[in-house]
Amino acid sequence: MTIKPAKIEFNQDGTPVACDFDDVYFSNHNGLLETRYVFLENNHLPQRWLDESAQPFHIAETGFGTGLNFLASWQLFQQTAQPSRHLHFTSTEKFPLDKKDLILALTQWPELAEFSEQLIQQYPDLVDGCHRLTFDKGRVLLDLHFGDVKQIFPTMHNSKDGIVDAWFLDGFAPSKNPQMWNDELYEQLARLSKQGATLATFTAAGIVKRGLAQQGFTIKKVKGFGRKRDMLTGVFDCPDINRHSQSYFQRQSLRKKTSEPIHVGIIGGGIAAANLAISLVQKGLRVTIMCKDAELAKGASGNPQGGFYPQLNAQANITSRVQALAFGFAARRYQQILQAGFSYRHDWCGVLQLAFNDSVLARQNAMIEKSIWPSSLVEAYTTQQCTEHAGIDVPYSGFHIPQGGWICPPDLVTASIAYAQSIGCCEVKLNHYIKSVKSVSTGWQVESFEQSLAFDSVIIATGSELHHVEQSQCLPINLVRGQVEAIPTQAPIDSLKTVLCHKGYMTPALEGRHALGSTYIKEDTSRAYRQEEQATNLQTHQKAMSNASWVHELKTDNMGRAAIRCSLPDHLAVVGALFDPNRQTEQFQHLYKALPQTSYPDAEDLNGLYVFAGLGSRGLTTAPLFAEVLASQLTGEALPMDNQLLSALSPNRFLVKNLIRTQPQK
């Protein structure tokens, strides 16, 4: 859902001022010195970064504003922290700056240019939710939550020990922004804090001091910055607090007791496995990919071209929110792979989603009227604009997704794994067919025809072959055959400059051929090319684009590829810990009573065995963010999604829904 941008002006000192709050974003005197004193010095940074802990140091703040606090923290962290340390920074913003205002505001701090330029480059679309930005090959993470802090913190996933080491309580003054500074906020600060977490805030208001003290913070006044007499600091000291996350998403993480990095085995060789490799090595883990084929990306990730775009709806429902947030994360990751020097064939040529019938036109008009999504993500195009952008006659209006395009998935998989290998330890074993995965005292044993391998943790990312691993057979997967044509380029489509989407899709040419697809045949696992499906694909395009004369003249030559997609009944992926269905049925046998979720125990899982599957035909868009969620779960980091979205992806969701609906027999 679109977030309303901040209305700002710049005063005579060049300081940004929020028109709606009549307050400055930082001190007129020197905003950077203010940040360094109030937040960095009074949270005892960088002294707390000097040890060589493998756990990331997690700062959270209220009010991202111009990002000055984050940038100053990042700069200090780079200058002083031990190389083994990672920085995780979480921030919230109800009224984020639009990009042009952010650029102007940050010009005041040339000493931060190295960092602010990277922030500006990755600054996300103004969409409600958590946007994870990664810097320095994953050593620095920024979770930028757009929305109201009153909704963000209560839905933020937690661990039993808390997740935050230090708080920056920023935002406009309590007298000008009383809706933020309240008991609900202080309660959430306590819920998310680790024992001993510190806080600092520029304000010394008594209502803030008393509210924090009531939630277990030991508060004291210290000298304020500049002309300000006082400010507050604090330490959290309440070991018995209830940190329940209000989510069935399982939180179990691995924390190895030895100095050796956690070793994770990934079963699979496609887009899911490649993105897992990146996310895991960025967090300092050792990875071994086990692929049954002689080459990577021989399954559903093997098509020569795939459209890259989010599937958005006229409502900001779970599916749309996942798509919008995942698309942004994927776009940032794919750019970073290229910037690191690892190439793959692609074209950010945009995507046109055509209003090819009255029903689609009505849905698109509803999206425009409701202003659900920002124009930077999707914009309405007239028939003339569609034709001009496509380079061929397109007699339909539609939506243009400017950041979209097409990617060669096999190239991307190869480049992604090479990128992971450039960051950390990532081994690939080809021709490695898995016979079994067994729990052992030291972790997990993976048996193949070639050898037996031991891991601390194993992730099953095998796509359509998910049920070949016994522990994943509790998941209700659907297998769907899809055939994509590779038609020879010909006039006039040799001039096509963008991806066209309707009931099917067609791409610009790659090596003289266009991808045209795709069929969807349930429970058919044959990968043989079929002429009858070629006819189906052609007919789909001819029917959807019947007003375009050229579509009836398309010629094919029996070239294409069939693959098997894996999906779930609700068309969302499964991302997380695998579980024993009998044990969880026993745990949650009283869900039908609809008691408060805090009444039920934390879900028990198969400690160290995870699943990542069910991407369907949307893997290019969703795999990077889903992999990041799973890697963060495994390492115990804060998760880059709220509880509602996490629950929608949790592998145990079908069991939970069934138990909610069903009263056990007596």
BELJO-V859099 format. One record per backbone hydrogen bond with DSSP energy under -1.0 kcal/mol. CO is the residue of the C=O (numbers start at 0). NH is the residue of the N-H. Records with the same first field share a line. If there is no record, write none. Layout:
CO->NH + NH
This chain:
0->127
6->18
8->16
10->13
14->10
15->24
16->8
17->21
22->17
29->33
30->34
31->35
32->36
33->37
34->38 + 39
35->40
36->41
39->44
40->43
43->47
45->48
46->49
48->81
56->87
57->164 + 165
58->89
59->167
63->66
66->70
67->71
68->72
69->73
70->74
71->75
72->76
73->77
74->78
75->79
76->80
81->84
85->56
86->140
87->58
88->142
89->60
90->144
91->63
92->146
95->5
97->101
98->102
99->103
100->104
101->105
104->107
105->108
108->111
109->112
111->114 + 115
112->116
114->118
115->119
116->120
117->121
124->126
125->2
128->145
130->143
132->141
134->139
135->138
138->86
139->134
140->88
141->132
142->90
143->130
144->92
145->128
147->150 + 151
148->152
152->155
154->642
158->161
163->193
164->197
165->59
166->199
167->61 + 169
172->175 + 176
176->179 + 180
179->181
181->185
182->186
183->187
184->188
185->189
186->190
187->191
191->162 + 163
193->196
196->235
197->166
198->233
199->168
200->231
204->208
205->209
206->210
207->211
208->212
209->213
211->216
212->215
215->236
217->234
219->232
221->230
224->227
228->223
230->221
231->200
232->219
233->198
234->217
235->195
237->240
261->285
262->455 + 456
263->287
264->458
265->289
266->460
268->296
269->273
270->274
271->275
272->276
273->277
274->278
275->279
276->280
277->281
279->284
280->283
285->263
286->426
287->265
288->428
289->267
290->431
292->430
298->301
305->406
307->404
314->316
316->320
317->321
318->322
319->323
320->324
321->325
322->326
323->327
324->328
325->329
326->330
327->331
328->332
329->333
330->334
331->335
332->336
333->337
334->338
335->339
336->341
337->340
344->407
346->348 + 405
349->498
350->400
351->500
352->398
353->355
356->360
357->361
358->362
359->363
360->364
361->365
362->366
363->367
364->368
365->369
366->371
371->1
373->376 + 377
378->399
380->397
381->385
382->386
383->387
384->388
385->389
386->390
389->496
393->395
396->354
397->380
398->352
399->378
400->350 + 403
403->349
404->307
405->346
406->305
407->411
408->412
409->413
410->414
411->415
412->416
413->417
414->418
415->419
416->420
417->421
419->423
424->286
426->288
428->290
432->448
435->446
437->444
439->442
442->439
443->454
444->437
445->452
446->434 + 435
450->447
452->445
454->443
456->264
457->609
458->266
459->611
461->464
462->465
464->467
465->468
468->471
469->472
471->474
474->476
477->566
478->522
479->564
480->520
481->562
482->518
483->560
484->515
486->513
489->493
491->494
492->495
498->351
499->505
500->353
503->501
504->516
505->499
509->512
511->488
512->509
513->486
514->506
515->484
516->504
520->480
529->533
530->534
531->535
532->536
533->537
534->538
535->539
536->540
537->541
538->542
539->543
540->544
542->545
544->547
547->550
548->551
549->552
558->485
560->483
562->481
564->479
565->615
566->477
567->570
573->612
575->610
577->605
579->583
580->584
581->585
582->586
583->587
587->590
589->592
590->593
595->598
596->599
604->606
605->608
607->457
608->577
609->459
610->575
612->573
614->617
617->621
618->622
621->625
622->626
623->627
624->628
625->629
626->630
627->631
628->632
629->633
630->634
631->636
633->253
641->645
642->646
643->647
645->649
648->574
649->652
651->655
652->656
653->657
654->658
655->659
656->660
657->661
